[in-house]
């Protein structure tokens, strides 16, 4: 049976996902077969595996760092929030239904067999499992039925690293307070604390580290520096979503919808030296970008209403009329059409007029499309670009005019293009770099700038470099021998 180590945090956004990604790469570099595992993930960034199953995007990055094909067993429970009090529940990659927070809380322990089956099957195939918790283990109102923090640690007998975020301040209170609120047996599982996102001279922290050790009785196993590693973010706490200004020659404005999903689609654009990507929620800050992107969303109709009432719909109309290119992906594509209809109440029911920038209509149905796709772009000026992505959406869109955006490898046409407005269902459309390069060259030429920037290059190779750099930074900061000893001790009971 595989050894394991679990990473829990003092709060959401403490850096658990990034640390798990780093450990997966470190163990792989050390010659071990390693896999990530997160029993329950709540996120709108998701991915479709080659088997056509849906999982959290963070575990995909962790699998890549581990050198493994993304596998839905790495994230058996995925919650995709559709409102402030409800989520779509996905179990083993397939939709189980829509649940209110109260109803899910009442039934979640029934999912333990699914969780353990996924975990133990992974453990049988690997030397190490790196487990990620969620939120904080000290959320005392949720502890009784916990299946993702200390409750899971007990089920699989995992040693725990507790991570705190010094960048947001109060890290010693975070770590001490979290440990103090745990039960004695839970606290005993913590084999070390880790301070994350530190900027400055580590020696200046030593008095605080010493007091933390004395007050908790838990060793400090590392102070991880604040790094600028380009790793896919998990959810709406991602710092990149707060970026409002860029210094690049081409200005790309992504509309930050309230329930934005799969914003990782645009990470390849952010890494292109000619493209500056910023996220916008206020029409006053939209300005005059060179490209407007409407991203995916978990609640197309609700976010369309927000777009309308916020004033951004009118601003996008004005830009499009003036010739500014507009691109819609998945839910953003649906919004660009003339009409959205929900006869079966998939998104609450009713009908809405779309932005009317594309000649197409969407009808929502309960069946969810989940499939990986290769495609070739048909639309000028990007014709010939090769794509490798995935579709993940509710509803079907019928084109009544314009031209298709691309042709899928199945022979089916996808998306709609009319003038300077483009729409497609394909997530991951920029990952190959083929469309990224064509888009950057076109936008540069439209501004009268030279299009001789370096090509985007192979996205997979770029990500491999980022994982290696992340692992090097974290390995240098952590007491890896102590982590190995903790795993060994727990594996022998």
Helices and strands as residue ranges (DSSP letters): E 3-9, H 16-29, E 34-37, E 40-42, E 46-48, E 54-56, H 57-66, G 72-75, E 77-81, E 86-91, E 94-100, H 101-107, G 108-111, H 112-123, E 128-136, G 143-145, H 150-156, E 159-165, G 166-168, H 171-181, H 184-188, E 190-198, G 202-205, H 206-216, E 220-225, G 239-242, E 250-255, E 260-261, G 263-266, H 267-270, E 275-280, H 283-286, E 291-294, E 296-297, H 300-310, H 312-321, E 325-329, H 331-336, E 339-342, E 350-353, E 360-377, E 386-399, E 406-408, E 413-414, E 416-418, E 421-424, H 434-446, H 459-477, H 480-491
